[in-house]
Amino acid sequence: MDQYTLNLIVVGASFALYVGIAIWARAGSTSEFYAAGRGVNPVLNGMATAADWMSAASFISMAGLIAFVGYGNSTFLMGWTGGYVLLALLLAPYLRKFGKFTVPQFIGDRFYSQTARLVAVVCLITISVTYVIGQMTGAGVAFSRFLEVESTTGLFIASAVVFAYAVLGGMKGITYTQVAQYCVLIIAYTIPAIFISLQLTGNPIPGLGLFGTHAESGIPLLTKVDQVVTELGFNDYTNLHTSTFNMLLFTLSLMIGTAGLPHVIIRFFTVPKVSDARWSAGWALVFIALLYLTAPAVGAMARLNVMTTMWPNATAGEALSGEALAVADKPDWMANWEATGLLAFEDKNGDGRLQYYNDANADMQAIAAERGWAGNELVTFNRDILVLANPEIAQLPGWVIALIAAGGLAAALSTAAGLLLAISSAISHDLIKDALNPNISEKGELLAARISMAGAIALATYLGLNPPGFAAQTVALAFGLAAATIFPALMMGIFSKRVNSLGATAGMLTGLIVTCLYLFTYLGWFFIPGTNMLENTAANYLFGIPPTAFGPIGALLNFVVAYVVSSATEEPPQEVQDLVESIRVPRGAGVATGH
């Protein structure tokens, strides 16, 4: 059976499973559409939360960024995982105690203000739309290769699949679909990693293989990677090549941004009890760890495989001691990905070989001049392809390649569905029902939710056609926005009785406006192809802070403005202060508000 047919069978079977689950778990009420009827088992909710959390950025893009930047991009692992711990400990149980459906609903009730609620809706939609662009981009990348279609066509297919199960099933359908998607994505991620770890180190556990010995050379694997990359003029793989201050800020942005992500928070509204919210968080961490402990190994091993493919005759780990890859000898995986437009070569000096090296390095420039090279001939390498191409690079069996295609799509679609539900809920429940038409029937609200979902899918598809960067880069911007807006409001809403409606509203608006202005002011400099997203690539950044690390600054401004305005105005009503006190004693889900 040829690879294309095998891909169709595996991917098609996974799609059929998702749609079948959505039909079986179709939402019949607003409670089921928004919160799955609050009856999801904590273990299943943990698995669904992991799938919701591990997006295309985690599955497709993170290992690619680690591969090409090295240690510096371990910030993704630290920030995302640490943020989830923050969410589990400081927010999830208390929000479940509150007992409502959405994040804006909590903010509106806690700060006794329709204005605060509407500002929260604006923040939520801005964050979720930015985030979902990365998921649609990742889906388009996966489709473009494995179904041999244009990435634009792949984006439309992904949108149709999400539409089929998210609009129909709501949170109830999405929850059980995400359980299936988690199983698909974790199997798809770990099986190729095990094969490649065995090939390179003889160790079947990728995380241990990363710190093991390279089988062919007999030296530590990471030493081997450092040898190869520095020989070609790139920074050594295992050292940090970015500002420690920016690395700290970026990690913090990912952490507090994680804790403010609406599509993750609403997952904790689906369990029966407050204790179940805590157990869900614990199980989700276990399920997330299975992929996150593997990702650094995937990145390092993929980088080594790519570079030794380009210099196949190298000896003793020194690429320049051999000859570069002959054009006529390009392996199948290169030709396959060239057809997508996400990988491209140019034989600039016409010598029939493809030189791959850092042509910005002064030492390499001298070597290139001496040997008659005309520059780096790998002119396009979209980092999002690395995980998906990894099984082909390692020449693994066809069924493994098909499996990772299904896994990449599962990761992108699971998170996209959660984000789209968050947008839909904010529009139908917080905007239409509570602000524009309070007398709308449950049937009418359910219809509005489904129409909102369809509209959000259309918008995400449109924006996904021209994303502002790689999947993980686009997602990083969403985390900065969440860090600067939703997270401070939730923290102050739960742990401060003094912050009032004026303070919370002013704080959210300050965080949103300042962060958006900073992002759009420097976005043009930030997304320079081939640059490290953590490096200061524009001399006129404010204090050298790149846009993706600005979230904590926006959050700090949010907190300061909220407290200053609250201190200068009246205290919240006594019943609101009593509500805050009740929320902080997490016994009995929904007791605080009677829901």
N, C-alpha and C positions, 0 to 999 in steps of 0.2 A: 504494500500500500504506500502511495507517495505521501510526502510530508503534508502537502496542502489538504488532501482528503482527510488525513489523520487529524490535522488541526480543526477542520470543519466538524468532525465527529465529536471531538472532546469539547470544544468550545460550544457547539450546538447543544450537546447534552447538558452542559452546565446551565445554559440559558433556559432550556426547557425545564430544568429543575427549579430555577428561580421563579419562573412564571407559574409553574404548577403549585409551588408553595404559596404564592400570592393569591391564587384562586382559592386554595384550601383555607387560607387564613384571611379572607377578605374582610375588611372593616365594615361593620354594619351600624356603627354609632360613632359619635364624635369622641367618646372615651376610648374606643378601640383605635380610631384614626390617629389621635394625638398621643395616647399613652398605652396602647395595647391592652386596654381594660384593666391595667395595673395588676396583671396576673402572671407575669413572666417569672419563671424559676431563676434564682440568683446565678446558678452555674450557666444556664443558657443566656442570661442577660450579660454575664461576664464575657462569654464567647462573642455575643453580638456586639458588645461594646468594643471588644478588641478589633473586630472586623470594621466597625464604624471608625475606629481610631486609626487603624493601620491602612492609610490611604495609598493612592498611587505614589505619593511622596515617599512613604515608607517602603513600599514594595519595589517600585520601579526606580525612583530617583535617588533615594538616600545612599544606597550602595555605590551608585555611579559617582555621586559627589565625593564620597569617602575615597573611592578608587583614584580619582584625579587630583584630590587635594590632600588626602592622607589624614594624619592625626588631627589637623585643624578642624575637620568636619565631624569629629566626634562630638561636637557641640549638639548636633541633631539628636544623638542618642541620649546624651545627658539631659538636655533641655526637655525633650518630649517625655522621657520616662519620669524625670523629676517632677514635671508639671502634673503628670497623672497622679503621682503620690499626693501632691498638693491638693488636687481636686478631690481625691478620695477622702482625705483627712479633714479638710477645712470647709468644703462646700456640699458635697453630695448628700450626706445624711441630713443636714439642716434643710436643704431645699426639698428633700423628700418629706420631711416633717411638715413643711409648709403645705404640701398636698395639692398643688395646682398643676396645670399642663405645660406652661411655657415660662421662659426666663423673663420676658417683658411683663408677664402677669405678676410674677413675684415682685419685680421692681415697681410696677404700678401700685400694687397693694401695700407693699412695705413703705413706700415713700408717698402714699396716699395722694397720688397725682396722676391724672391722665396724661399730662405733658411729659412727665418722666417716663411713662409707659411708651408713649409714641417715640420719644428720643431713643429708648432702648430698642424699639422696633427698627428704627433707621440704622442703629449700630449693628444689630443682628443681621439685617439684610446686607449691609456693606461687607461685613466679615464673611458671611456665608457665600455671597456671590464671588468674592475674591478667592475664597478657598475652593469653590467648586470648579473654577476655571482650571486649576491644576489637575483635578480629577478627570475632567473631560479631555485635557491635553494628554494625560497618561493613557486614557482609553484609546484616543486616536492613534498614538504611537504603537500600541499593542496591535490594534486592528490593521494598521497599515502594513505591518510585516506579515503577520500570521494568516491573514485572510487575503493578502496580496491585493489590497485596495489602496487608494489614496488616503492619506490621514484624514482629509476632510470627510470622505465617505465613511471612514471608520468612526468619526465623531457622530455622524448622523445615526449610524447603527447603534452605537452606545446609548444615544439619547432615546431611541425607540425602545430599547430593552428596559431602561430605567422607567420610562413612561409606562410600560406594560405592567410592571409589578409595584411601582411606588404609588402611582395614582390609584390603582385598584386596591392595594392592601393597606395603605397608610402605615402607621407605626406597627400595627399587628403583623401585617404581611412583611414589612421591612425587617422586623425583629427576627422572624424565623428564616427569612431569606439570608440575613446576615450570619446566622449560625451556619448555614450551608456554605456561604461564601468564605467564612473563616476556615472551615475544614479544607476547602479547595485551595485557598491561598497559602495556608501554612504547609500543606503537603507539597504544593508546587514550588515553594521557596526552599524547603529543606532538602528535598530529594536531589536536585541538581547540585546543591552545596555539598552534600555528602559524597556524591560521585567525584566532584572536582577536588575535594579535600583528600579523598583516597588517591586520586591521580598524582597530586602534587606532594603529599606528605605521608601517605599511607595510613593516615588517621581518619576514621569515619566520622568523627565529631569535628565539624568545621571550627568551632571556637577553640578547641585544643590544637587542631592542625595549624591555626594561625600562629601559634607560639611554638610550633614543632619544627622539624627539620625538613628542608626541601629535599625530596627524594633523589633528584638527579644530581645536584651539586654537593649534597652532604652538609650544607651550611643552614643556619636558621632561615626559615622562610622569609621573615621580615628583612633580614640582612640581604638576602637574594633580591628582594624587591628594591631595596635601597641601592644596591649595586647597579641594577639595570637602569633605574630612572636617573641616577646621577651621571651615569656614563653618557646618557643622551642629553645632558644639560638641564634636567629638571631638578626641582628641589627634592632633597631626600624625603622619603615617604613618612618616616617615623618621627620627624621633628615638627614643632609648631612654627608656622611661617606667617603668623598674623599677630596683630596687637593683642596682648593679654587683656587689656581693658575692653576692646571690642568683642573679644571672645566671651568675656564675662557678661557683657551687656546682651549679647546675642543669646547666650544660654538662658539668661534670666527672662528675656523676651519670650523664648519658646516655653519656659516653665509657666509663667503667669498667663501667657496667652493660651496655653493648654487648659488651664483652670477656668478660663473665660469662654471656651468654645461652646456655643449654644447647642450644637448637634450632639456633643458628648454629654453635656449636662442633662438634656432631656431623656437620655437613656435611663437615668436613675429615677425618673418619674414612673417607670413601667413596672416596678416591683411592688409586692403587697405591703412590706413593712420597712421601717427605717433600718432595722438590722440587716434586712436583705440588701439595702443599698450599700452598706459596708461590705457585705460578703460579695456582692457583684463586683465592687471595686477590686477586692483581693483576687478574685478569679480572673478578672480582666488583666491584671498585672502578670499573672502566671502565663496567660495565653499570649500576651504581648511579648513577654521575655523570650518565648521560643523563637520569635523572629529576630528580635533586637540583639540577642546574643550571637546570632548567626551573621548578621549584616556586615560587621567589620571584616570577617573572614571572606565573605563574598566579594567585598570591595577590593581587598588586597590581592586575592587570587585572580580576580578578573583583570586587574591592572597588569599583573605579571603575564597572564595569558595573552593579553592584547599586544604588549610590547615585545614578547618573544615571538609572536606571530609576525610582527613587522620586521624583526631581525632573526630569522629562523636559523641562521648558521653561526650565531654567536657562540663563543667559547668562554669558559670560566666566568660566566655572568657578565662579560663585557660586550655590549651590543656592537660597538664600533670595531671589534676585532673580526666580525663577520661581514657578510654582504647583506644589504637591505633586500627586502622581498622583491622578486622579479614581478613585473606587471602580469606576465603570462601565468605566474604561479599563485595568483590571488586565490585564497580558499573560498569555498562556496559561501561561507557566512558573510564575507565581505560583499560579494556580488548580490546576495539576497537583500542586505540592508542598503546597498547603494540604490537599489530599485525603489526604495521608499523615499529617497532624498534626504535621509537623516544621517547618511555616511557618504563622504565623497573624497576622492583622491585626484591629484593632478600631477602628472609627470612633468614637472616644471623645466628640468634640464634635458629631457628627452633621452635619458640613458637607459630606459627600459626597466628601471627599478624605482621603488617607492621609499624615499628617505623620510623617516619620522624622527624628529628631534626638536629641541627647543631652539628655534631660530632667533629668539630674543636674548639668548645667553651669549656673552662676548666670546667666551672660549669656543663655543660651538660655531660662532660666526667665522672664527679663524680656521677651524677644521673644515667648514663648509667651503670656504674660499679655496683652500688647498686642494680639496677633492672635486671641485667643480659642481657643488650642489647649489641649487637656486632657491632654497627655502624649504620649510616643512611641507611635505606633499600630502599629508593628511589634512585636507583643507576644511572638512566638516566632520565633526563627531559629536552628535547629540548625546549628552551623558545619560539621558533617559533610556537609551537603548541597551545599556551595558548589561543589566540583569537579564533582560529578555534575550540578548544575544549570547549570554554566557554559555548555555548548553551547546549551542552551535559551535562556539569557539573551541570548547573542550571536546567536540565531536561525540556528544552523548547520543543515546538512542532517540529515534524520532518521537516515541511516546513521551519522553521527558520534555522535549521541545514543545509538544502540544500541551502538556500539562502546565508548563510555565506560562504559556499564552493564556490559558484559562485562569491561572492564578493572578496574573497581572490585571486582567479584566475584572476579576472578582474584587480585587483591592480597590480599583478605581470606582467601580459601580456601587460597592457597599457604602463607601463614604459619601459619594455623590447623592445617594438616596437619603442618607441621614441629613445632609445639608439641605437638600431640597425640601424635606419634611419640616425642618426648622423654619425655612423661609415661608412655606405654605401655612404653618401654624401661626406664625407671626401675623400674616396678612389676614387669614380667615378668622382667627380667634381674637387676636389683640387689636386689629385694626377694624375689621368689618363688624364683628359681634359686639365688641366692647366700646367702640368709638363711633362707628357710622350707623349701625343698625342693631341696637340692643335687643329688639324684638324678633330678630330672625329666628326661624324654627330650627330645630336640630337637623332636619333634612336639608334645609337651605344652607345651613352652615357647613354641612358635610359636602354639599355640592360646591360651595365656595372654596373649601379646602382643596378639592380635587382640581378645580379650575386654576387656583393659585399655584398648585403643584405643576400643572401643565405649562403655565406661563413662566414659572421659574426654570423649567427644563429648557424651554425655548430660548430664554435669555442666556442660560449657561452655555448652550450650544453655540449661540452667536459669539459670545465672548471667547469661548474655547477655540474658535477658528484663528484668533490672533492673540495668543497669550503673551504676557509681558516677560516671560522667561521660562526656565525649566520648571517642571512640576514642583520640585522642592523649593525653588526660589519663590514661585508665586504663592505657595502655601505659607512660606515664612512671612510674607507681607500680611497675610490674614492673621497670623499669630500676633504680629505687632499691633494690629488694630484691636484684636480681642484683649490684649494685655492693657491697652490704653483706655478701653471703654467699659466693657462688661465686667471684667475681673474686679476693679476697684469698687464698682457699684454693688456687686454681690458681697464682697468682703465687708464693706461699711454697712450694708443692709442687715447682715447677720450679726456682726460683732460690735456695732456702735448704735446706741440708742439716741445719740445726740444729732446725728446727721439727718437733716430734714429734706423735704422735697426740693426746695430751691437749691440747696447745696448739691444734692445728687444730680439734678438736672444740669446745673452749671458745670459740675465736674465731668460728666459724660460728654457734654458738648465741647468742653475744652480739650479733653483727650482725643476725641474724634477729629476735630478741626485741625489741631496742631499736628497730629500724626499724619493725617491725610495731606496737609500742606507740605510736610517734610518729605513724605514718600514721593509725591508728584513733582516736587521741586528737583529732587536728585535722581528720580527714576531713570532719566535718560543716560546719566553717567553710570548708574549702577549696573544696568544690563548690557555690559560690554561682552561680546562673545569671547569665551575662553578665559575670563578673569575669575579669580577667586572671590566668591560672594562676601567673604569676611575681610578682604583687604580694602584699604582706603584708596580706591581708584580715582577719586576726585579730590583735589587738594582743597576745595572749598566746602567740603562737608563741615557741618557745625561740630567743632572740636574733634574732627576726624571720625565721627560716628556714621557708619553706613546706614541706609534706610532700614534694613532688616534688624538692626540692633537698636532702633529708636523706641520700640515699644515701652521699655521701662521708664524712659523719660516722659512719654505721654502719660503713663500710669501715675508717676510721681506728681505731675501737674494736676491730674484728675483728683488725687487724694488731697493735695494742698488747697485747690480751689473749693472742693466740696467742704472741707473743714472750716476754711476761712468764711465762706458764705453762710454756712450753718451757724457758726459762732456769732455772726452779726445779725442773725434773724431769729425768729421764735423757735422754741423747742418743738419737736413733734408732739402731737396729741398724746395723752396718757395711754389711750387704747393701743396706739401704735407702739409705744415703748413696752407695753405689756406683751404685745405680739412678738416683739424681738426677744424678750425674755423667754417666752414660751418656745420659740423656735430653737433657742440654744439648749433646750433640754430635750434631746431627740428621743422621746418615748412616744410611740404611736404615730404612725404616718398620717398626716392630714389633720391631727388633733388641733394644731394651731389655728386653723381656719375652718374646721368642720368639714373638710373634704377628704 
